[in-house]
Amino acid sequence: MDITGRVEALRKIMAEKGIDIYIIPTADFHQSEYVGEHFKAREFITGFTGSAGTAVITAEEAGLWTDGRYFIQAAAQLAGTPVELRKMGQPDVPVIEEYLEKALPEGGTIGFDGRVISVKEGQKYEKLAEEKHGKIQYQEDLIDAVWKERPEISGKPVFALGLEYAGESTADKLKRIRKEMEKHNADAHVLTTLDDICWMLNIRGDDVDYFPLALSYALITKDGVELYIDENKLDKALKETLAADGVKLHPYNDIYEDIKGLQAESSLLLDESKLNYALYKNIPDSIGKINKRNPEILFKAVKNEVEIANIRKAQIKDSVAHVRFMKWLKENVGRTRITETSASDKLDEFRMEMGNFLRPSFGPISAFGAHAAMAHYSAVPETDAELKEGSFLLTDTGAGYYEGSTDITRTYALGEVPQKMKDDFTLVAISNLSLASVRFLKGSSGLTLDYAARKPFWDRNMDFNHGTGHGVGYLLNIHEGPVGIRWKYRAGEVQELEGGMILTDEPGIYVEGSHGIRLENELLVCEGEKNEYGQFMYFDAVTLIPFDLDAINPDMMTSGEKRLLNAYHEKVYETLIPYLTEEEKDWLKVYTRAIEE
């Protein structure tokens, strides 16, 4: 059944159930950013494969709302289907709530699966329906009736993450969480976010593509943890470890009924932005709801000393793999047939050789030439371009090692490239280095610091249509709150930066039909000098891979910018040479050579 057939089949069911508008987000039951195969309902109904977007279907219209990372990709994938692209944040494009307000008829019904909609979203839809004297219908997944060959929910095994990697025991983490519960006078705390649960229990799984997470819910009380998970995923040793920390196991879906049985007049700490609407509606009215950000979010964002030491090891591993890949690419392009996919596979081969490699940490982006103008392009057999000299290859990939996750983007010149491409590349490098070199006072957030990356662009009346950076989890989600670097306010990303946090630094340029460039390093937030003006902070770039000097135009750079580039390349060379062969050292020396200031 093609996309048109799927949309029509859904509309038929909507009509039978009296639903005027049906909403399909990109989410699972846990408000995850990325989801397992079973939960890819939005992709199924629209054909759009990007990681972010919401579909809204009515009797006459079908729309997909997605952000600037995916405009080009979505336009291509939606072509020839009844689904219309709605470019979020663009002039004259209504936000979903505005669209619903106009599209919902008087007395109409908004439908959605309440398990994949957040509390705040569900409440907005409920209010919109009430204003039209209508209602919501949230207790059925209509996509399930259309998707006849839907994959089963994952049942893959869960494994323990040892203290040599986690750096803090589950018992100590629970003490910190319960201290926060006491602060808010909470008797219990409900968790549905997979990365928070896995962090708390020092476990990892394989239920979400690329991310080592386990489908589960948790209810933390003053003296125990009720864990809702498929018990078949846990071996005997892990069950015993969890039991020793006061963790009791329950079937995965039982939380929806169990939460109805919370003791009357007790209080429950929850995060409405992370909880799904269906579960929230099952909480008895007699329970006091304390709506606060999950304390685990900040706890896991500030990495401990063991995690930081491991992250540095993981970054060295990945940097060595990238150097070997860059050398191989430069020496073989134009001589051997290499495609976007085979290049990405080759990079992962080098990663596997480094040891303790689990899997890629997200879906790889390997984009040649004009494909790189799509910020989140994903190669498929029909588009898998052969690499040729005269343009760029952009690789945005990551690795999950036991020592942590990486998220790294590099853009490589294949042979001689046009001057315009070199100028664009140099601007992106200047932007990256500018942000990485800032000093700032404790209390600053990413909103404060984004200007350092944007100024080189804005000085030229240019910009890039995505955030500059995001937090990175430790073998968890690759995008991790509560920090980010962007110039526009985004709820959940305005936390002040603290020592031990890891963020990305990834400006870019995207020229439709020609090329795309992005350079991404991970930065560790560090404490610097403390004086009468306050506590100063700085970034330490833990990603150590050359910026391709074949694509640098030194004439565009100030002396200060050249010094930053030379210092970074000196650090790359000195850190990596103990791990390289003599031939690789000689090669790296050329690609980290100082440019004349």
C-alpha positions in Angstrom: 0.0 0.0 0.0 1.5 3.4 -1.0 1.3 6.6 1.0 -1.9 7.6 -0.7 -3.5 4.3 0.1 -2.4 4.5 3.8 -3.8 8.0 4.2 -7.1 7.0 2.6 -7.3 3.9 4.8 -6.7 6.0 7.9 -9.4 8.5 6.8 -11.9 5.7 6.4 -11.3 4.6 10.0 -11.5 8.2 11.2 -14.8 8.6 9.6 -16.1 5.4 11.1 -15.1 6.6 14.6 -16.3 10.2 14.1 -12.8 11.7 14.3 -12.2 14.8 12.3 -8.5 15.3 12.8 -5.9 12.7 13.7 -2.4 13.6 15.0 0.6 11.3 14.6 3.8 12.6 16.3 7.3 11.1 16.1 7.3 9.5 19.5 7.0 6.2 21.5 5.2 5.8 24.8 8.2 7.5 26.5 8.4 10.8 24.6 11.7 9.6 23.1 13.3 11.7 20.3 14.2 8.6 18.4 12.0 5.5 18.4 12.1 1.8 17.7 10.6 0.3 14.5 7.3 -0.5 16.1 6.7 3.2 16.9 7.5 4.7 13.5 3.9 5.5 12.8 4.5 9.0 11.4 7.1 7.6 9.0 4.6 4.9 7.9 1.7 7.3 7.2 3.8 10.0 5.4 6.9 8.3 4.0 9.1 10.9 5.6 12.0 9.2 7.3 13.5 12.2 9.3 13.8 12.0 13.0 11.5 14.9 13.8 8.0 15.8 12.6 4.3 15.6 13.3 1.6 14.5 10.8 -1.9 15.9 11.0 -4.6 14.2 8.9 -8.1 15.5 8.2 -10.8 14.4 5.7 -9.4 16.8 3.1 -5.8 17.5 4.0 -2.7 15.8 5.2 0.2 17.9 6.6 3.7 17.2 7.9 5.3 19.7 10.3 9.1 19.5 10.5 12.0 21.8 11.2 14.7 23.4 9.1 17.0 20.4 9.3 14.6 18.5 7.1 13.0 20.9 4.7 14.9 19.6 1.6 14.6 16.0 2.6 10.9 16.2 3.5 10.1 18.0 0.2 11.7 15.2 -1.8 10.2 12.4 0.2 6.7 13.9 0.2 6.7 14.6 -3.5 3.9 12.7 -5.3 2.0 12.0 -2.0 -1.1 13.7 -0.6 1.0 14.9 2.4 1.9 18.6 2.3 5.1 19.9 3.9 4.6 22.6 6.5 7.9 24.3 7.2 8.0 25.1 10.9 9.1 28.6 11.8 8.7 29.9 8.3 6.4 33.0 7.6 2.8 32.2 6.9 3.2 28.6 8.2 0.8 28.2 11.2 2.0 26.2 14.2 0.0 23.0 14.7 -2.3 24.5 17.3 -3.2 27.3 15.0 -4.0 24.9 12.2 -6.1 22.8 14.5 -8.1 25.8 15.6 -9.1 26.6 12.1 -9.5 23.0 10.8 -11.6 21.6 13.6 -15.3 22.0 12.9 -17.7 23.0 15.6 -18.4 20.0 17.8 -15.6 18.1 16.1 -13.3 15.4 17.5 -9.5 15.4 17.7 -8.0 12.0 17.8 -4.5 10.7 18.8 -2.9 7.8 20.7 -2.6 9.2 24.2 0.5 7.1 24.9 2.6 8.9 22.2 1.4 12.4 23.1 2.9 14.4 26.0 0.7 15.8 28.8 1.2 19.4 27.6 0.3 18.5 24.0 -2.7 16.5 25.1 -4.0 19.3 27.3 -3.6 21.8 24.4 -5.6 19.5 22.1 -8.2 19.0 24.8 -8.6 22.8 25.3 -8.9 23.4 21.5 -11.6 20.8 21.3 -13.5 22.2 24.2 -13.4 25.7 22.6 -15.2 24.2 19.6 -17.6 22.3 21.9 -16.0 19.1 20.7 -13.9 16.4 22.3 -10.8 14.3 22.1 -10.4 10.6 21.5 -7.1 9.4 22.9 -7.6 5.7 23.8 -6.9 4.1 20.4 -4.0 3.8 18.0 -5.7 4.1 14.6 -2.4 3.5 12.8 -2.3 0.0 14.2 -5.4 -0.9 12.1 -3.8 0.3 8.9 -0.3 -1.0 9.5 -0.9 -4.7 8.9 2.8 -5.7 9.0 3.8 -3.6 11.9 7.0 -4.7 13.7 6.6 -6.1 17.2 7.7 -4.1 20.2 11.4 -5.0 20.8 12.3 -7.8 23.2 16.0 -7.5 23.1 18.1 -8.2 26.2 19.2 -5.6 28.8 22.8 -5.4 30.1 24.4 -3.8 33.2 26.8 -0.9 32.8 29.6 -1.5 35.3 30.8 1.1 37.7 34.1 1.4 35.8 31.9 3.1 33.1 29.0 4.6 35.1 31.1 6.0 37.9 28.3 6.1 40.4 26.2 3.3 41.9 22.5 3.0 41.5 22.2 3.2 45.3 23.9 6.6 45.3 21.9 7.8 42.4 18.7 6.9 44.2 19.8 8.8 47.3 20.2 11.9 45.2 16.8 11.4 43.6 15.1 10.8 46.9 16.7 13.9 48.3 15.0 15.9 45.5 11.7 14.1 46.3 12.0 15.2 49.9 12.7 18.8 48.8 9.4 18.8 47.0 7.5 16.8 49.6 6.9 14.0 47.2 5.9 10.5 48.3 6.6 9.0 44.9 8.2 9.9 41.6 7.2 8.5 38.2 9.7 8.2 35.4 8.9 7.2 31.8 11.9 8.7 29.9 14.1 5.8 28.9 17.5 7.5 29.3 16.6 8.7 32.8 15.6 5.2 33.8 18.7 3.6 32.3 21.0 6.2 33.8 19.4 5.7 37.3 19.7 1.9 37.2 23.0 1.7 35.4 21.5 -0.5 32.6 21.4 -0.3 28.9 19.3 -2.1 26.2 18.7 -2.4 22.5 15.1 -1.3 22.0 15.6 1.9 20.1 17.6 2.2 16.8 21.2 3.2 17.6 20.4 4.2 21.3 21.2 1.6 23.9 17.9 2.0 25.8 15.4 -0.4 27.3 11.6 0.1 27.1 10.5 0.6 30.7 8.7 2.8 33.2 9.7 3.4 36.8 7.9 4.4 40.0 10.3 5.5 42.7 9.1 5.5 46.3 10.9 6.4 49.5 12.1 2.8 50.0 11.9 1.1 46.6 11.6 1.2 42.9 8.8 -0.4 40.9 10.3 -1.2 37.4 7.9 -2.0 34.6 9.8 -3.9 31.9 9.7 -7.2 30.0 11.3 -9.5 32.6 12.5 -11.8 29.8 15.1 -9.1 28.8 16.9 -9.5 32.1 19.3 -12.3 33.0 19.5 -13.8 36.5 22.5 -11.8 37.6 21.0 -8.5 36.5 17.7 -9.3 38.3 19.7 -10.0 41.5 21.6 -6.7 41.1 18.4 -4.7 40.7 16.8 -6.5 43.6 19.7 -5.6 45.9 18.9 -1.9 45.1 15.2 -2.4 46.1 13.9 -2.7 42.5 10.8 -4.8 42.0 9.9 -6.0 38.5 6.4 -5.7 36.9 5.1 -6.4 33.4 5.8 -3.5 31.0 2.2 -2.3 30.5 1.0 -2.8 34.1 1.9 0.8 35.1 -1.3 2.1 33.4 -3.4 0.2 35.9 -1.0 0.3 38.9 -0.8 4.1 38.9 -4.6 4.2 39.5 -3.9 2.5 42.8 -1.6 5.2 44.3 -2.4 5.8 47.9 -5.0 8.5 48.3 -3.8 12.0 49.3 -0.2 11.1 48.5 2.0 13.3 46.3 3.6 12.4 43.0 6.7 14.1 41.5 6.3 14.1 37.7 7.5 16.0 34.6 4.5 16.8 32.4 6.7 17.5 29.5 8.1 14.0 29.7 5.0 12.0 30.7 2.5 10.7 28.2 -1.0 11.9 28.2 -2.7 8.5 28.7 -0.7 7.7 31.8 -1.3 11.1 33.2 -5.0 10.7 32.8 -4.9 7.5 34.8 -3.4 9.3 37.9 -6.3 9.6 40.5 -7.6 13.1 41.1 -6.9 12.6 44.8 -3.1 12.5 44.2 -1.2 15.7 44.5 0.8 16.3 41.3 4.1 18.1 41.7 5.1 19.2 38.2 8.8 19.7 38.1 11.6 18.8 35.7 12.8 15.3 36.3 15.8 15.7 38.6 17.6 12.9 36.7 17.9 15.2 33.6 20.4 17.6 35.3 22.1 14.8 37.2 23.0 12.8 34.1 24.0 15.9 32.1 26.8 16.7 34.5 29.2 13.9 34.0 31.2 12.5 36.9 35.0 12.1 36.9 34.9 8.5 35.7 32.5 9.4 32.9 34.7 12.3 31.8 37.8 10.2 31.8 36.0 7.6 29.7 34.6 10.2 27.3 38.1 11.4 26.6 39.1 7.8 25.8 36.1 7.3 23.5 36.9 10.6 21.7 40.5 9.6 21.2 39.4 6.3 19.8 36.9 8.0 17.4 39.5 10.6 16.4 42.0 7.9 15.5 39.3 6.1 13.5 38.5 9.4 11.7 42.1 10.2 10.9 42.5 6.7 9.4 39.3 7.2 7.4 40.4 10.7 6.2 43.7 9.3 5.0 42.0 6.3 3.3 39.5 8.7 1.6 42.1 11.1 0.3 44.2 8.3 -1.0 41.4 6.3 -2.7 38.8 8.7 -4.0 38.9 8.7 -7.8 40.9 5.5 -7.8 38.5 3.1 -6.2 34.7 3.2 -6.4 33.4 4.7 -3.2 29.8 5.6 -2.5 28.2 7.5 0.4 27.2 4.2 2.0 30.5 2.4 1.5 32.3 5.4 2.9 30.2 5.4 6.0 30.7 1.6 6.4 34.5 2.1 6.1 34.5 4.6 8.9 32.6 2.2 11.1 35.2 -0.5 10.2 37.9 1.7 11.6 35.8 2.3 14.7 35.4 -1.4 15.3 39.1 -1.8 15.3 39.4 0.5 18.3 37.7 -1.9 20.8 34.7 -1.7 23.0 32.6 -0.5 20.0 28.9 -1.3 20.5 27.1 0.3 17.6 26.7 3.7 15.8 25.3 6.2 18.2 22.7 7.5 15.6 21.7 7.1 12.0 24.8 8.0 9.9 24.8 11.0 7.5 27.2 10.5 4.6 26.4 13.1 2.0 28.3 13.9 -1.2 28.0 17.1 -3.2 24.4 18.5 -3.4 23.1 15.8 -1.0 25.0 17.5 1.8 22.8 20.6 1.4 20.2 18.5 3.1 21.3 18.9 6.7 20.0 15.5 7.7 20.3 13.5 4.5 20.3 9.8 4.8 21.6 7.7 1.9 19.4 4.9 0.5 20.1 2.6 -2.4 18.3 4.8 -4.9 20.4 7.9 -3.9 23.7 6.3 -2.9 26.0 8.6 -4.9 29.5 7.7 -6.0 32.2 10.0 -4.6 34.1 12.0 -7.2 36.8 14.6 -7.0 35.7 18.3 -7.2 33.3 18.4 -4.3 32.8 17.7 -0.6 31.8 14.6 1.4 30.1 15.5 4.7 30.0 12.8 7.3 27.9 13.3 10.5 28.3 10.1 12.4 28.8 8.8 15.9 29.9 5.7 17.8 28.7 4.1 21.0 31.6 2.8 23.0 31.4 1.5 26.5 33.5 4.6 27.2 30.7 6.8 26.0 29.0 8.1 22.8 30.4 10.4 20.2 28.8 12.8 17.7 31.2 14.1 15.1 30.8 15.9 11.8 33.6 16.5 9.3 33.5 17.7 5.7 36.3 16.6 3.4 37.5 18.1 0.1 37.7 15.4 -2.6 40.5 16.5 -4.9 40.6 20.2 -5.8 37.3 22.0 -5.0 36.0 25.4 -6.3 37.0 28.6 -4.4 33.4 29.2 -3.3 33.4 25.9 -1.5 36.7 26.7 0.2 35.4 30.1 1.3 32.3 28.5 2.7 34.3 25.8 4.5 36.6 28.4 6.0 33.7 30.4 7.4 32.3 27.3 9.1 35.7 26.6 10.6 36.0 30.1 11.9 32.6 29.8 13.5 33.4 26.5 15.1 36.7 27.8 16.5 35.1 31.0 17.7 32.6 29.2 19.9 35.1 26.7 21.2 37.4 29.5 22.4 35.0 31.6 24.4 35.4 32.3 28.0 32.3 33.0 30.0 31.0 33.6 33.5 29.2 30.8 35.4 25.5 31.3 35.0 25.7 31.6 31.3 23.5 29.4 29.1 23.7 28.4 25.5 21.5 31.4 24.6 24.3 33.6 25.9 27.1 31.8 23.9 25.5 31.2 20.6 26.5 34.6 19.3 30.1 33.6 19.3 29.3 31.0 16.6 26.8 33.2 14.6 28.8 36.4 14.5 31.1 35.3 11.6 27.9 34.4 9.7 25.8 37.4 10.7 28.7 39.8 9.8 28.3 38.5 6.3 24.4 38.6 6.4 24.4 34.8 6.5 23.1 32.1 8.9 22.5 28.4 9.3 19.0 27.1 10.0 19.6 24.8 13.0 20.9 25.0 16.5 24.6 25.4 17.1 24.9 22.7 19.7 23.2 20.2 22.0 24.1 18.2 25.1 25.3 14.6 24.6 24.5 11.6 26.8 26.8 9.0 28.1 25.9 5.9 26.1 22.3 7.2 26.1 20.6 9.7 23.9 22.9 11.6 21.6 20.7 14.7 22.1 20.5 15.3 25.8 18.9 18.2 27.7 18.8 20.5 29.6 21.4 22.4 27.7 21.8 23.5 24.1 23.4 26.3 22.1 21.1 28.3 19.9 20.0 31.9 19.5 16.3 31.3 19.7 14.7 30.3 23.0 13.7 26.7 23.3 12.1 25.4 26.5 14.2 22.8 28.3 17.5 24.1 27.0 18.2 27.2 29.1 19.9 25.5 32.0 23.2 27.3 33.0 26.3 25.5 31.9 28.1 23.6 34.6 31.5 21.9 34.7 31.3 18.3 33.4 28.6 19.0 30.7 29.3 17.9 27.2 27.9 19.9 24.2 28.4 19.9 20.5 29.7 22.8 18.4 28.4 22.3 14.9 27.8 25.3 12.6 27.2 24.8 8.9 26.5 26.1 5.4 24.0 24.5 3.0 23.8 25.6 -0.6 20.9 23.8 -2.3 21.9 22.0 -5.4 25.6 22.4 -4.8 27.1 21.5 -1.4 26.9 21.4 2.3 29.5 21.9 5.0 29.3 21.2 8.8 32.1 20.9 11.3 31.2 19.4 14.6 33.3 18.9 17.7 32.2 17.9 21.2 33.1 20.4 24.0 33.6 19.7 27.7 32.5 22.5 30.0 35.4 23.3 32.4 35.8 25.7 35.3 38.6 28.2 34.9 39.8 31.1 37.0 37.7 32.4 39.9 38.3 36.0 40.9 36.5 39.1 42.1 34.4 39.0 38.9 33.1 35.5 39.5 33.7 32.0 38.3 35.0 31.9 34.8 34.3 28.9 32.5 35.7 27.6 29.2 35.4 24.8 26.7 37.8 22.0 26.1 37.4 20.4 22.7 37.6 16.7 23.3 37.1 15.8 19.6 40.5 15.8 17.9 40.2 15.5 14.2 41.8 17.9 11.6 39.8 20.5 9.8 40.6 19.6 6.2 43.4 22.1 5.2 42.7 21.3 1.6 39.5 23.3 2.0 40.9 26.2 4.0 41.3 29.7 2.5 43.9 31.3 4.9 43.3 34.7 3.2 39.8 34.8 4.8 41.2 34.4 8.3 42.5 36.9 10.8 45.8 36.3 12.6 43.7 35.4 15.7 41.6 32.9 13.8 44.7 31.3 12.3 46.2 31.0 15.8 43.1 29.1 17.0 43.2 26.7 14.1 47.0 26.1 14.5 46.6 25.5 18.2 43.7 23.1 17.7 45.8 21.2 15.1 48.8 21.1 17.3 46.6 19.5 20.0 45.2 17.0 17.6 48.7 15.9 16.5 50.3 15.7 19.9 47.3 13.8 21.4 46.9 11.2 18.6 50.5 10.3 17.6 50.9 7.7 20.3 48.1 5.7 18.7 49.3 5.9 15.1 51.8 4.1 12.8 54.8 6.0 11.5 53.1 6.3 8.1 49.9 7.7 9.8 52.0 10.1 11.9 53.7 11.5 8.8 50.4 11.9 7.1 48.7 13.6 10.1 51.6 16.0 10.4 50.8 17.3 6.9 47.2 17.8 7.7 47.8 19.5 11.0 50.6 21.8 9.8 50.5 25.3 10.9 49.3 27.9 8.5 51.2 31.2 8.4 49.8 33.8 10.7 
